Amino acid sequence: MSKVVVFENLTLDGVMQAPGRPDEDPRGGFTHGGWAEVQVRTPDADPVLASVTAASMANTGALLLGWRTYLDLYGYWPKQTDNPFTEVLNNIPKYVASTTAQEPLPWRNSTLLEGDATQAVAKLKQQPGKDMVVIGSGELVQSLRRHNLVDTYVLLIHPLVLGSGRRLFPDGAPLARLRLIDTKATTTGVLVATYQPTEPTAGTTS
């Protein structure tokens, strides 16, 4: 059975909005875009982060993406030629949640989740395979959380407080009790914290 892993860059106050570049996501008048650009665009710049990213990619069988994040990744990575990540991202299966997009999707090996995305993900979890990793895609993460479909959170917590922006765990989010299973600190002060829910998630047997 596959597991759903949420892999996110966060600030100390929980903001996940627009880590990669200034114009990535200005919704709500957000003016701090690009606050984690080095980590997002060049994850091999730090040896600890490179190790974490490589381990995650080795265990990743597919990506789960919201439409906004999918388009942002597609607009950047296929054009890059001097890194080990582009080929992996081009070739890996990508499952996309959207109520407005239509097939065929522009990035190869992309599949639009039909119907309710959470139901589609629950079915995918029943299939054998490696992890399905969510990057960005805040609204999709919230939907998966509400349906108890997230098995692991890998949170890259940056020593930065922004004071505004969309958060991974917004006000009104459902209660979640997590246990810490691993921590690593990068040379730039980013804390990589891995958590799992204390209760079995939907689609698991233990």
CYANA upper distance limits for C-alpha pairs under 8 A (distance plus 0.5 A):
  1 MET  CA    125 LYS  CA      6.26
  1 MET  CA    126 GLN  CA      5.70
  1 MET  CA    127 GLN  CA      5.70
  1 MET  CA    128 PRO  CA      4.71
  1 MET  CA    129 GLY  CA      6.61
  1 MET  CA    130 LYS  CA      8.49
  1 MET  CA    204 THR  CA      8.21
  2 SER  CA    124 LEU  CA      7.78
  2 SER  CA    125 LYS  CA      5.17
  2 SER  CA    126 GLN  CA      7.06
  2 SER  CA    127 GLN  CA      6.69
  2 SER  CA    128 PRO  CA      6.11
  2 SER  CA    129 GLY  CA      5.67
  2 SER  CA    130 LYS  CA      6.09
  2 SER  CA    131 ASP  CA      5.91
  2 SER  CA    132 MET  CA      7.29
  3 LYS  CA    125 LYS  CA      6.64
  3 LYS  CA    130 LYS  CA      7.69
  3 LYS  CA    131 ASP  CA      5.37
  3 LYS  CA    132 MET  CA      6.49
  3 LYS  CA    150 VAL  CA      8.02
  3 LYS  CA    151 ASP  CA      6.39
  3 LYS  CA    152 THR  CA      8.38
  4 VAL  CA    125 LYS  CA      8.08
  4 VAL  CA    131 ASP  CA      6.39
  4 VAL  CA    132 MET  CA      5.36
  4 VAL  CA    133 VAL  CA      6.33
  4 VAL  CA    134 VAL  CA      7.82
  4 VAL  CA    149 LEU  CA      7.28
  4 VAL  CA    150 VAL  CA      5.64
  4 VAL  CA    151 ASP  CA      5.80
  4 VAL  CA    152 THR  CA      7.13
  5 VAL  CA    131 ASP  CA      7.05
  5 VAL  CA    132 MET  CA      6.60
  5 VAL  CA    133 VAL  CA      5.19
  5 VAL  CA    134 VAL  CA      6.61
  5 VAL  CA    150 VAL  CA      6.77
  5 VAL  CA    151 ASP  CA      6.43
  5 VAL  CA    152 THR  CA      5.23
  5 VAL  CA    153 TYR  CA      6.27
  5 VAL  CA    154 VAL  CA      7.68
  6 VAL  CA    133 VAL  CA      6.29
  6 VAL  CA    134 VAL  CA      5.24
  6 VAL  CA    135 ILE  CA      6.99
  6 VAL  CA    141 VAL  CA      7.93
  6 VAL  CA    150 VAL  CA      7.54
  6 VAL  CA    152 THR  CA      6.74
  6 VAL  CA    153 TYR  CA      5.26
  6 VAL  CA    154 VAL  CA      6.52
  6 VAL  CA    155 LEU  CA      8.34
  7 PHE  CA    133 VAL  CA      7.15
  7 PHE  CA    134 VAL  CA      6.42
  7 PHE  CA    135 ILE  CA      5.94
  7 PHE  CA    136 GLY  CA      8.12
  7 PHE  CA    153 TYR  CA      6.63
  7 PHE  CA    154 VAL  CA      5.25
  7 PHE  CA    155 LEU  CA      6.48
  7 PHE  CA    156 LEU  CA      8.27
  8 GLU  CA     16 MET  CA      7.69
  8 GLU  CA    135 ILE  CA      6.53
  8 GLU  CA    136 GLY  CA      6.67
  8 GLU  CA    153 TYR  CA      8.38
  8 GLU  CA    154 VAL  CA      6.96
  8 GLU  CA    155 LEU  CA      5.61
  8 GLU  CA    156 LEU  CA      6.53
  9 ASN  CA     16 MET  CA      6.56
  9 ASN  CA     19 PRO  CA      7.51
  9 ASN  CA     36 ALA  CA      7.92
  9 ASN  CA    155 LEU  CA      6.53
  9 ASN  CA    156 LEU  CA      5.13
  9 ASN  CA    157 ILE  CA      6.65
  9 ASN  CA    158 HIS  CA      7.83
 10 LEU  CA     14 GLY  CA      5.88
 10 LEU  CA     15 VAL  CA      5.87
 10 LEU  CA     16 MET  CA      5.38
 10 LEU  CA    155 LEU  CA      7.21
 10 LEU  CA    156 LEU  CA      6.38
 10 LEU  CA    157 ILE  CA      5.35
 10 LEU  CA    158 HIS  CA      6.56
 10 LEU  CA    168 LEU  CA      8.20
 11 THR  CA     15 VAL  CA      5.72
 11 THR  CA     16 MET  CA      7.37
 11 THR  CA    157 ILE  CA      6.01
 11 THR  CA    158 HIS  CA      5.36
 11 THR  CA    159 PRO  CA      7.03
 11 THR  CA    160 LEU  CA      5.78
 11 THR  CA    161 VAL  CA      6.40
 11 THR  CA    162 LEU  CA      7.70
 12 LEU  CA    157 ILE  CA      6.64
 12 LEU  CA    158 HIS  CA      6.63
 12 LEU  CA    159 PRO  CA      6.55
 12 LEU  CA    160 LEU  CA      6.17
 12 LEU  CA    161 VAL  CA      6.01
 13 ASP  CA    160 LEU  CA      8.30
 13 ASP  CA    161 VAL  CA      6.14
 13 ASP  CA    162 LEU  CA      7.57
 13 ASP  CA    163 GLY  CA      7.48
 13 ASP  CA    167 ARG  CA      8.44
 14 GLY  CA    167 ARG  CA      5.63
 14 GLY  CA    168 LEU  CA      6.56
 14 GLY  CA    169 PHE  CA      7.49
 15 VAL  CA    162 LEU  CA      7.89
 15 VAL  CA    164 SER  CA      7.74
 15 VAL  CA    165 GLY  CA      6.12
 15 VAL  CA    166 ARG  CA      5.98
 15 VAL  CA    167 ARG  CA      4.63
 15 VAL  CA    168 LEU  CA      6.89
 16 MET  CA    136 GLY  CA      7.91
 16 MET  CA    138 GLY  CA      8.32
 16 MET  CA    165 GLY  CA      7.89
 16 MET  CA    166 ARG  CA      6.56
 16 MET  CA    167 ARG  CA      5.84
 16 MET  CA    168 LEU  CA      6.40
 17 GLN  CA     25 ASP  CA      7.25
 17 GLN  CA     33 GLY  CA      7.79
 17 GLN  CA    165 GLY  CA      6.43
 17 GLN  CA    166 ARG  CA      5.77
 17 GLN  CA    167 ARG  CA      7.46
 18 ALA  CA     22 PRO  CA      7.68
 18 ALA  CA     23 ASP  CA      8.20
 18 ALA  CA     24 GLU  CA      5.68
 18 ALA  CA     25 ASP  CA      5.65
 18 ALA  CA     26 PRO  CA      8.11
 18 ALA  CA     32 HIS  CA      8.14
 18 ALA  CA     33 GLY  CA      5.29
 18 ALA  CA     34 GLY  CA      6.54
 18 ALA  CA     35 TRP  CA      8.02
 19 PRO  CA     24 GLU  CA      8.26
 19 PRO  CA     33 GLY  CA      6.31
 19 PRO  CA     34 GLY  CA      5.17
 19 PRO  CA     35 TRP  CA      5.60
 19 PRO  CA     36 ALA  CA      5.21
 19 PRO  CA     37 GLU  CA      6.45
 19 PRO  CA     40 VAL  CA      7.54
 20 GLY  CA     24 GLU  CA      7.15
 20 GLY  CA     33 GLY  CA      7.33
 20 GLY  CA     34 GLY  CA      4.98
 20 GLY  CA     35 TRP  CA      7.35
 20 GLY  CA     36 ALA  CA      6.29
 20 GLY  CA     37 GLU  CA      4.80
 20 GLY  CA     38 VAL  CA      8.28
 20 GLY  CA     40 VAL  CA      6.10
 20 GLY  CA     41 ARG  CA      7.19
 21 ARG  CA     33 GLY  CA      5.80
 21 ARG  CA     34 GLY  CA      4.05
 21 ARG  CA     35 TRP  CA      7.80
 21 ARG  CA     36 ALA  CA      8.44
 21 ARG  CA     37 GLU  CA      6.36
 22 PRO  CA     31 THR  CA      7.85
 22 PRO  CA     32 HIS  CA      7.17
 22 PRO  CA     33 GLY  CA      4.36
 22 PRO  CA     34 GLY  CA      5.21
 23 ASP  CA     33 GLY  CA      6.79
 23 ASP  CA     34 GLY  CA      8.35
 24 GLU  CA     33 GLY  CA      6.92
 24 GLU  CA     34 GLY  CA      8.06
 24 GLU  CA     72 ASP  CA      7.94
 25 ASP  CA     30 PHE  CA      7.90
 25 ASP  CA     33 GLY  CA      7.48
 26 PRO  CA     30 PHE  CA      5.27
 26 PRO  CA     31 THR  CA      7.12
 26 PRO  CA     33 GLY  CA      7.84
 28 GLY  CA    165 GLY  CA      8.09
 30 PHE  CA    164 SER  CA      7.90
 30 PHE  CA    165 GLY  CA      6.63
 32 HIS  CA    162 LEU  CA      7.95
 36 ALA  CA     40 VAL  CA      6.58
 36 ALA  CA    158 HIS  CA      8.36
 37 GLU  CA     41 ARG  CA      6.23
 37 GLU  CA     42 THR  CA      8.24
 38 VAL  CA     42 THR  CA      5.84
 38 VAL  CA     43 PRO  CA      7.44
 38 VAL  CA     45 ALA  CA      7.97
 39 GLN  CA     43 PRO  CA      5.24
 39 GLN  CA     44 ASP  CA      8.44
 39 GLN  CA     45 ALA  CA      7.87
 39 GLN  CA     49 LEU  CA      8.35
 43 PRO  CA     49 LEU  CA      6.69
 43 PRO  CA     50 ALA  CA      6.11
 43 PRO  CA     53 THR  CA      7.55
 44 ASP  CA     49 LEU  CA      7.15
 44 ASP  CA     50 ALA  CA      4.89
 45 ALA  CA     49 LEU  CA      8.21
 45 ALA  CA     50 ALA  CA      7.51
 46 ASP  CA     50 ALA  CA      6.39
 46 ASP  CA    186 THR  CA      7.33
 46 ASP  CA    187 THR  CA      7.14
 46 ASP  CA    188 THR  CA      8.16
 47 PRO  CA     51 SER  CA      6.65
 47 PRO  CA    186 THR  CA      8.09
 47 PRO  CA    187 THR  CA      8.39
 48 VAL  CA     52 VAL  CA      6.81
 48 VAL  CA    184 LYS  CA      8.18
 48 VAL  CA    185 ALA  CA      7.82
 48 VAL  CA    186 THR  CA      5.74
 48 VAL  CA    187 THR  CA      7.73
 49 LEU  CA     53 THR  CA      6.49
 49 LEU  CA    186 THR  CA      6.67
 50 ALA  CA     54 ALA  CA      6.47
 51 SER  CA     55 ALA  CA      6.62
 52 VAL  CA     56 SER  CA      6.68
 53 THR  CA     57 MET  CA      6.62
 54 ALA  CA     58 ALA  CA      6.62
 55 ALA  CA     59 ASN  CA      7.01
 56 SER  CA     60 THR  CA      6.65
 59 ASN  CA    130 LYS  CA      6.20
 59 ASN  CA    131 ASP  CA      6.42
 60 THR  CA    130 LYS  CA      5.97
 60 THR  CA    131 ASP  CA      5.23
 60 THR  CA    132 MET  CA      6.50
 60 THR  CA    133 VAL  CA      6.93
 61 GLY  CA     92 ILE  CA      7.45
 61 GLY  CA     93 PRO  CA      7.69
 61 GLY  CA    129 GLY  CA      7.01
 61 GLY  CA    130 LYS  CA      5.02
 61 GLY  CA    131 ASP  CA      5.88
 61 GLY  CA    132 MET  CA      6.37
 61 GLY  CA    133 VAL  CA      8.46
 62 ALA  CA     92 ILE  CA      6.34
 62 ALA  CA     93 PRO  CA      5.32
 62 ALA  CA     94 LYS  CA      6.18
 62 ALA  CA     95 TYR  CA      7.78
 62 ALA  CA    130 LYS  CA      8.06
 62 ALA  CA    131 ASP  CA      7.26
 62 ALA  CA    132 MET  CA      5.27
 62 ALA  CA    133 VAL  CA      6.90
 63 LEU  CA     92 ILE  CA      7.85
 63 LEU  CA     93 PRO  CA      6.89
 63 LEU  CA     94 LYS  CA      5.25
 63 LEU  CA     95 TYR  CA      6.55
 63 LEU  CA    132 MET  CA      5.85
 63 LEU  CA    133 VAL  CA      5.33
 63 LEU  CA    134 VAL  CA      6.39
 63 LEU  CA    135 ILE  CA      8.08
 64 LEU  CA     94 LYS  CA      6.60
 64 LEU  CA     95 TYR  CA      5.44
 64 LEU  CA     96 VAL  CA      6.52
 64 LEU  CA     97 ALA  CA      8.12
 64 LEU  CA    132 MET  CA      6.77
 64 LEU  CA    133 VAL  CA      6.28
 64 LEU  CA    134 VAL  CA      5.31
 64 LEU  CA    135 ILE  CA      7.78
 65 LEU  CA     69 THR  CA      6.73
 65 LEU  CA     70 TYR  CA      6.21
 65 LEU  CA     94 LYS  CA      7.69
 65 LEU  CA     95 TYR  CA      6.73
 65 LEU  CA     96 VAL  CA      5.42
 65 LEU  CA     97 ALA  CA      6.73
 65 LEU  CA    134 VAL  CA      6.45
 65 LEU  CA    135 ILE  CA      7.05
 65 LEU  CA    136 GLY  CA      7.93
 65 LEU  CA    137 SER  CA      6.23
 65 LEU  CA    140 LEU  CA      7.84
 66 GLY  CA     70 TYR  CA      6.52
 66 GLY  CA     96 VAL  CA      6.19
 66 GLY  CA     97 ALA  CA      5.47
 66 GLY  CA     98 SER  CA      6.95
 66 GLY  CA    136 GLY  CA      8.33
 66 GLY  CA    137 SER  CA      5.21
 66 GLY  CA    138 GLY  CA      8.25
 66 GLY  CA    139 GLU  CA      7.82
 66 GLY  CA    140 LEU  CA      6.40
 67 TRP  CA     71 LEU  CA      6.72
 67 TRP  CA     96 VAL  CA      6.79
 67 TRP  CA     97 ALA  CA      6.62
 67 TRP  CA     98 SER  CA      6.05
 67 TRP  CA    101 ALA  CA      8.09
 67 TRP  CA    137 SER  CA      8.19
 68 ARG  CA     72 ASP  CA      6.77
 68 ARG  CA    137 SER  CA      7.69
 69 THR  CA     73 LEU  CA      6.64
 69 THR  CA    135 ILE  CA      8.13
 69 THR  CA    136 GLY  CA      6.61
 69 THR  CA    137 SER  CA      6.12
 70 TYR  CA     74 TYR  CA      6.56
 70 TYR  CA     96 VAL  CA      7.65
 71 LEU  CA     75 GLY  CA      6.50
 72 ASP  CA     76 TYR  CA      7.11
 73 LEU  CA     77 TRP  CA      6.38
 74 TYR  CA     78 PRO  CA      6.83
 74 TYR  CA    107 TRP  CA      6.98
 75 GLY  CA     79 LYS  CA      8.15
 76 TYR  CA     80 GLN  CA      7.52
 77 TRP  CA     85 PHE  CA      8.50
 77 TRP  CA     86 THR  CA      6.07
 77 TRP  CA     89 LEU  CA      8.05
 78 PRO  CA     86 THR  CA      6.49
 78 PRO  CA     90 ASN  CA      7.26
 80 GLN  CA     86 THR  CA      6.89
 81 THR  CA     86 THR  CA      7.44
 84 PRO  CA     88 VAL  CA      7.81
 85 PHE  CA     89 LEU  CA      6.63
 86 THR  CA     90 ASN  CA      6.51
 87 GLU  CA     91 ASN  CA      6.64
 88 VAL  CA     92 ILE  CA      6.39
 90 ASN  CA    107 TRP  CA      7.75
 90 ASN  CA    108 ARG  CA      6.98
 90 ASN  CA    109 ASN  CA      7.82
 91 ASN  CA    108 ARG  CA      7.66
 91 ASN  CA    109 ASN  CA      6.84
 92 ILE  CA    109 ASN  CA      7.07
 93 PRO  CA    109 ASN  CA      5.52
 93 PRO  CA    110 SER  CA      6.44
 93 PRO  CA    111 THR  CA      8.10
 94 LYS  CA    109 ASN  CA      6.63
 94 LYS  CA    110 SER  CA      5.07
 94 LYS  CA    111 THR  CA      6.62
 95 TYR  CA    110 SER  CA      6.44
 95 TYR  CA    111 THR  CA      5.44
 95 TYR  CA    112 LEU  CA      6.37
 95 TYR  CA    113 LEU  CA      6.70
 96 VAL  CA    110 SER  CA      7.63
 96 VAL  CA    111 THR  CA      6.61
 96 VAL  CA    112 LEU  CA      5.35
 96 VAL  CA    113 LEU  CA      6.21
 97 ALA  CA    112 LEU  CA      6.82
 97 ALA  CA    113 LEU  CA      5.97
 97 ALA  CA    117 ALA  CA      6.28
 97 ALA  CA    140 LEU  CA      7.77
 98 SER  CA    112 LEU  CA      7.79
 98 SER  CA    113 LEU  CA      7.89
 98 SER  CA    117 ALA  CA      8.44
101 ALA  CA    105 LEU  CA      8.37
101 ALA  CA    112 LEU  CA      8.22
102 GLN  CA    112 LEU  CA      7.82
103 GLU  CA    111 THR  CA      8.21
103 GLU  CA    112 LEU  CA      7.18
105 LEU  CA    110 SER  CA      6.64
105 LEU  CA    111 THR  CA      7.56
105 LEU  CA    112 LEU  CA      7.88
106 PRO  CA    110 SER  CA      8.17
113 LEU  CA    117 ALA  CA      6.38
113 LEU  CA    120 ALA  CA      6.80
114 GLU  CA    120 ALA  CA      7.44
115 GLY  CA    119 GLN  CA      8.30
115 GLY  CA    120 ALA  CA      7.79
116 ASP  CA    120 ALA  CA      6.84
117 ALA  CA    121 VAL  CA      6.63
118 THR  CA    122 ALA  CA      6.58
118 THR  CA    143 SER  CA      7.30
118 THR  CA    144 LEU  CA      6.61
118 THR  CA    147 HIS  CA      7.62
118 THR  CA    149 LEU  CA      8.44
119 GLN  CA    123 LYS  CA      6.88
120 ALA  CA    124 LEU  CA      6.82
121 VAL  CA    125 LYS  CA      6.66
121 VAL  CA    149 LEU  CA      8.49
122 ALA  CA    126 GLN  CA      7.30
122 ALA  CA    149 LEU  CA      7.57
122 ALA  CA    202 ALA  CA      7.97
122 ALA  CA    203 GLY  CA      7.07
123 LYS  CA    127 GLN  CA      7.72
125 LYS  CA    203 GLY  CA      6.92
126 GLN  CA    203 GLY  CA      7.02
134 VAL  CA    141 VAL  CA      7.96
137 SER  CA    141 VAL  CA      6.76
138 GLY  CA    142 GLN  CA      6.84
138 GLY  CA    168 LEU  CA      6.88
139 GLU  CA    143 SER  CA      6.87
140 LEU  CA    144 LEU  CA      6.68
141 VAL  CA    145 ARG  CA      6.56
141 VAL  CA    168 LEU  CA      8.48
142 GLN  CA    146 ARG  CA      6.69
142 GLN  CA    168 LEU  CA      8.46
142 GLN  CA    173 ALA  CA      8.26
143 SER  CA    147 HIS  CA      6.99
144 LEU  CA    148 ASN  CA      6.69
144 LEU  CA    149 LEU  CA      5.61
144 LEU  CA    150 VAL  CA      6.67
145 ARG  CA    149 LEU  CA      6.44
145 ARG  CA    150 VAL  CA      6.46
145 ARG  CA    174 PRO  CA      8.29
146 ARG  CA    174 PRO  CA      7.20
147 HIS  CA    202 ALA  CA      7.92
148 ASN  CA    201 THR  CA      5.79
148 ASN  CA    202 ALA  CA      6.02
149 LEU  CA    201 THR  CA      6.15
149 LEU  CA    202 ALA  CA      5.86
149 LEU  CA    203 GLY  CA      7.91
150 VAL  CA    197 PRO  CA      8.46
150 VAL  CA    201 THR  CA      7.22
151 ASP  CA    196 GLN  CA      6.53
151 ASP  CA    197 PRO  CA      7.14
151 ASP  CA    201 THR  CA      6.70
152 THR  CA    194 THR  CA      7.56
152 THR  CA    195 TYR  CA      6.24
152 THR  CA    196 GLN  CA      5.14
152 THR  CA    197 PRO  CA      7.60
153 TYR  CA    193 ALA  CA      8.45
153 TYR  CA    194 THR  CA      6.07
153 TYR  CA    195 TYR  CA      5.58
153 TYR  CA    196 GLN  CA      6.79
154 VAL  CA    192 VAL  CA      7.31
154 VAL  CA    193 ALA  CA      6.35
154 VAL  CA    194 THR  CA      4.97
154 VAL  CA    195 TYR  CA      7.05
155 LEU  CA    191 LEU  CA      8.34
155 LEU  CA    192 VAL  CA      6.15
155 LEU  CA    193 ALA  CA      5.75
155 LEU  CA    194 THR  CA      6.75
156 LEU  CA    190 VAL  CA      6.74
156 LEU  CA    191 LEU  CA      6.22
156 LEU  CA    192 VAL  CA      5.05
156 LEU  CA    193 ALA  CA      7.03
157 ILE  CA    190 VAL  CA      6.01
157 ILE  CA    191 LEU  CA      5.54
157 ILE  CA    192 VAL  CA      6.74
157 ILE  CA    193 ALA  CA      7.93
158 HIS  CA    189 GLY  CA      7.40
158 HIS  CA    190 VAL  CA      5.17
158 HIS  CA    191 LEU  CA      7.07
159 PRO  CA    189 GLY  CA      6.92
159 PRO  CA    190 VAL  CA      6.85
166 ARG  CA    170 PRO  CA      7.91
169 PHE  CA    173 ALA  CA      6.63
176 ALA  CA    197 PRO  CA      7.58
177 ARG  CA    197 PRO  CA      6.39
177 ARG  CA    198 THR  CA      6.33
177 ARG  CA    199 GLU  CA      8.41
178 LEU  CA    195 TYR  CA      6.43
178 LEU  CA    196 GLN  CA      5.88
178 LEU  CA    197 PRO  CA      4.84
178 LEU  CA    198 THR  CA      5.74
179 ARG  CA    195 TYR  CA      5.90
179 ARG  CA    196 GLN  CA      5.97
179 ARG  CA    197 PRO  CA      6.76
179 ARG  CA    198 THR  CA      6.49
180 LEU  CA    193 ALA  CA      7.66
180 LEU  CA    194 THR  CA      6.47
180 LEU  CA    195 TYR  CA      5.06
180 LEU  CA    196 GLN  CA      7.24
181 ILE  CA    193 ALA  CA      8.39
181 ILE  CA    194 THR  CA      6.22
181 ILE  CA    195 TYR  CA      6.15
181 ILE  CA    196 GLN  CA      7.62
182 ASP  CA    193 ALA  CA      6.46
182 ASP  CA    194 THR  CA      5.64
182 ASP  CA    195 TYR  CA      7.81
183 THR  CA    191 LEU  CA      7.43
183 THR  CA    192 VAL  CA      6.00
183 THR  CA    193 ALA  CA      5.09
183 THR  CA    194 THR  CA      6.81
184 LYS  CA    191 LEU  CA      6.37
184 LYS  CA    192 VAL  CA      5.54
184 LYS  CA    193 ALA  CA      7.19
185 ALA  CA    189 GLY  CA      6.62
185 ALA  CA    190 VAL  CA      6.23
185 ALA  CA    191 LEU  CA      5.08
185 ALA  CA    192 VAL  CA      6.56
186 THR  CA    190 VAL  CA      5.73
186 THR  CA    191 LEU  CA      6.97
186 THR  CA    192 VAL  CA      8.12
197 PRO  CA    201 THR  CA      7.90
200 PRO  CA    204 THR  CA      6.86
200 PRO  CA    205 THR  CA      7.97
200 PRO  CA    206 SER  CA      6.52
